[in-house]
């Protein structure tokens, strides 16, 4: 199945890499969580500068401890 022309429906919970880059460092920057497991994080040279690290199993607790955005 060719999905190269498939249309993506925007979601209020997603952002394009370009739009994210434009908002980093601004007051309206989204909260970005890096939920990669430790071994994958250690193996990668890539990261989002403002991302907060959070273990995948701790996402729910992290979300309830943060003020609404």
Beta strands, then each sheet from edge to edge (+ up, - down):
strand 1: 33-34
strand 2: 52-53
sheet 1: 1+ 2+
end
